[in-house]
Amino acid sequence: MLHVTKSFLPELKTYTKYLEKIWKTSHLTNDGPLVLELEAKLAEFLEVDNFYFVSNGTIALQLVIKALELNGEIITTPFSYCATSNSIIWENCQPIFADISPSSLTVESNNIKSKITNNSQAILTTHVYGNAGDLELQEQLAKEANLPLIFDGAHAFGVKYKGQSIFNYGDISTCSFHATKIFHTIEGGAVMTNNAKLASKIKELRSFGHKGDEYFSAGINGKNSEFHAAMGLANFEHFGEIKNHRKWASEYYDQHLNASIETIKFNPLIEKNYSYYPILFSSENYLLEVISNLNKHQIYPRRYFYPSLNTLKFIDYQHCPISEDIAARILCLPLSAEINVSELSKVCQIINQKSH
Ligand SMILES: *Cc1c(COP(=O)(O)O)cnc(C)c1O
């Protein structure tokens, strides 16, 4: 059986090396030593001033919306995982969808511009598949409109843009460390910002909005535990190998899939993390036929991201033709730190059979 991903697990003894520390201190959660160690290591690796480890990537987005006190329209992408728009709705804001670029699959800067009105409160887009559009142009647009620029960087752990961490762009970014992501802590996520004021607000809201006996605001429990931090520290020791293996597998697909299979163009300013391997079929029927052929061989790719978020039945429909078209035709192929040549070759062979 081959799924779209297989969660990386370190050797059990690497994980227990960290667990032993927990048993020594009995400190299980609430800013314990392993959480602090993970936060310090990742802040350095991701080149950000402030890094907060939180319970998951969805809470990360909700904390950001809360910290910025947003309560109206947020311009966002229709092409992402539903957590992006759900967190906007959960925080009583309205997603205003700006259509994507057919090449980068991230929101087109001109479309952001055309959606800005007096009711806009923020821009929240996704570095989908770890790709990005013109981030400097988006920063400029946000600045001119005086709107905070938020990035859902759930796919972008370790990605660089123009040689520096992608999390240094915009006002604030989030990441997800869910078990299906390239770097995981089982469940987990992060909020990152270089804005000190915003950072202290995130810290406060993550911990019920109080510090000791002083109560500041109606916060939430967005903390994460020592056990999750332990998994993060153990996995982080292997991040280089994980990324290299996925790079190798991605290059295998590049070389062995028929030339008629369309792949996604990455911004040349990006240093990739190889978090996903999306391919684009010429029609949805063709895609469905290939999925069915792969399933016959116990190979289970995923329709990431389908459907386009603007078409979800609990959201008022907004027209985004490019996102709807791409969502219907895109497929993420199996990719993991363990995938081997025979698996890759089988996937390519089945897909190539059908291509013309
Ligand atoms: C996975 C994901 C999230 C949510 O992260 P969780 O840690 O699962 O809550 C948010 N946005 C995008 C784009 C994702 O892929």
The ligand as a Tripos MOL2 file, in Angstrom:
@<TRIPOS>MOLECULE
LIG
   15    15     1     0     0
SMALL
NO_CHARGES

@<TRIPOS>ATOM
      1 C1         -2.3700   21.2220    7.1590 C.3       1 LIG1
      2 C2         -2.7960   22.6000    6.8260 C.ar      1 LIG1
      3 C3         -3.3110   23.4760    7.8010 C.ar      1 LIG1
      4 C4         -3.7380   23.0230    9.1650 C.3       1 LIG1
      5 O1         -2.7990   22.4890    9.9460 O.3       1 LIG1
      6 P1         -3.1950   21.5150   11.1480 P.3       1 LIG1
      7 O2         -1.9120   21.4310   11.9020 O.co2     1 LIG1
      8 O3         -3.6120   20.2140   10.5550 O.co2     1 LIG1
      9 O4         -4.2750   22.1670   11.9280 O.co2     1 LIG1
     10 C5         -3.5390   24.7890    7.4620 C.ar      1 LIG1
     11 N1         -3.3220   25.2370    6.2040 N.ar      1 LIG1
     12 C6         -2.8680   24.4290    5.2320 C.ar      1 LIG1
     13 C7         -2.6140   25.0020    3.8850 C.3       1 LIG1
     14 C8         -2.6120   23.0700    5.5020 C.ar      1 LIG1
     15 O5         -2.1900   22.2660    4.5220 O.3       1 LIG1
@<TRIPOS>BOND
     1     1     2 1
     2     2     3 ar
     3     2    14 ar
     4     3     4 1
     5     3    10 ar
     6     4     5 1
     7     5     6 1
     8     6     7 2
     9     6     8 1
    10     6     9 1
    11    10    11 ar
    12    11    12 ar
    13    12    13 1
    14    12    14 ar
    15    14    15 1
@<TRIPOS>SUBSTRUCTURE
     1 LIG1         1 GROUP 0 **** ****
